[in-house]
Amino acid sequence: MAKEKDKGWIKLTRSLVDNPLWKATKKEPFDKRSAWIDLLLMANHSERRIYGANTGKPIIIQPGQLHTSMDHLASRWQWSRNKGIRYFKQLSEQGMIEVDGTPDGTTVTIVNWDFFQYERTGVGTRVDTMDGTMDGTMDGTQTRMYISRMNYNKNGNKNARTREQGSYSEDDFE
């Protein structure tokens, strides 16, 4: 049976990267947990427009997304590029991220970003507050709900996208 403290979730401040403990990790390769937290910390909290380094075209980065390259992340985490690719494949297979490679880099979408960042008033809606809850099953599996969010296609037009329902547990990454 799950203990009360094992339920729910926490929010991390982005200033965590300024903490000497976090900075000390730069001297050694990241483990998978640290890389996951780093992705969460690098994800945008609001919509942002950037311009592609190669094409100069505007790219709209949504909350829960980051635009980067595998070479940059591999260097940041002190991994080989192939290890980074394998890690992204694992996260994608578990439904934790979506990856969109372009000539201007890689856009990574954290699946269910809204769910983890905002309190729910109903399925697919949110309230911008600093608190909220998420329920898991007794075996520690977190179940993802259907969540709709606005997504921008390559032409800059909005369209709704619904996430697939699924689940993952600690055992998926061992």
N, C-alpha and C positions, 0 to 999 in steps of 0.2 A: 504494500500500500504506500502511495506517495505521501511524503511528509508535507505538512502545510507550507513550509518554506520552499518546497520544490515546485509550487504552483505559481502561476503568474509570470511576470517578466520584469525586467529592469530596463532603464534607459541609460545609455552612456553618454557623457559629455564629450564633445570633440576635443576639448582641451586635454583629454587623456593623453594625447600624443606629446604634450608638453611635460608630462610627468617623468621624472628621472627613471622610474622603473620601466616605462615604455621605451624611453630613449635608449636604455641599456640593451634592449633587444636588437638594436641596430648593429650590435657587435657580433651577433650570431644569427644564423638563418631562422626565419619564422617557422613555427609549426603550423599545421592546418588551422587550428583554432585561432591563432594570432592573425593569420592571413584573412580568415573570415571576418574577424572584428575589424581589421584594417579596411576591408571592402565596405563594411557598414559605415565606418567613420569617413571614408572618402566619398560616399554617395551624397548626391545633392539633396538638400532639404527643401529647395524651391526650384521652380523652373528657371532655366538659364539658357541663353543663346550663346553658342561658341561658333567659331569659324574653322573649318577644316584646314589643317596645315598644308595638305597636298592639293586639294581642289579649291579651297577658299569658299566653299559653299557653307551656308549657315546650317548648324546642327542644333536642334532643340533638345536639351537634356532635361528630363523630367525629374521630379522628386523620386529618390530611390534609384537613380541611374548615375553612372560615372562614365566618362569618356577617357580612355587610356590606351595603353598598348601592352601586349604581353611582355615585350622587352622591358618596358618601364617597371611593371610589377615584378618580373623575375629579378631585376636588379634591386628593387626595393626590398624584396623578401629574401634576397640572397639565394635564389633558386636558379636552376637551369630553366631555359625557356620550355623545354619538354616537360619538366615537372609542373610548371604553371599550366600548360595545356592539359595535362592529365588531371590536375586539380579542378580546372574549369569544367572539364568533361564530367567529373564526379559530381560537382555541384549542379550542373545542368541536368544530369540523369536523376538526381534527387529532387528536382523541381525547385531548387533554391535560387538559381539565377537563370537568366536568359542572356545569350551573348549574340551580338550583331556585329560582325566584322565588316569594315568598310575600308576604302582606300585611305581614309583619314584617321583610322584607328579603330578601336574596339569599344562599343557601347555595351556596358554591363548593366542589366536591370536586376535589382534585388526583388525577387518574387515576393509578393505580399508586403511590400514596404509600408503601404498605408495601414495595413492591419496591425503591424507592430508599432507604428508611430502615433496612431490616433485612436481615441476612444470611439467605440462603435455605438451608434444609436439604432442601428438595424443593419441588415446585410447589405453591403455595398455603399453604406453612407458613413460619414465620419463627423466628429466634432473635434475641432482643434483645441485639445486640452493637454495638459501635462500628465494626466493619469489615465488608466484604463486597465483592463485585465484580459488575459488570454487563458483559456482552459485547455488542459491537456488530459489525456487518458491516464488511467492508473498505472500503466506500464511506462510512462514517460514519453509516449509518442505525442507529438504535437500535430493536430489535424488542421490543415489549411482550409479555409472557407472559400466559397466563390466570392471573388471581389472584382468589381468592375472599376476601371479607371480610364481616363482619357489618355489616348496615345496619339502621337503625331506620326503620320506616315512620311515617306520620303519626300512628298510634295508639300509638307507642312500642314496638311489638312488633319483635323481632329477626327478620330474614330474611336468607338468604344471597344475595349478588349476585355474579355473575361478570362480570368485565371482558371486553370484546371484544379479540381479538388484532388488532394492527395495527402500523404503524410510521410513523416520521416522521424527517425529516432536516433539516439546516440549510437546504436549499433551500426548504422549506415556508414559511419566514418571510422570504424576501427579496422 
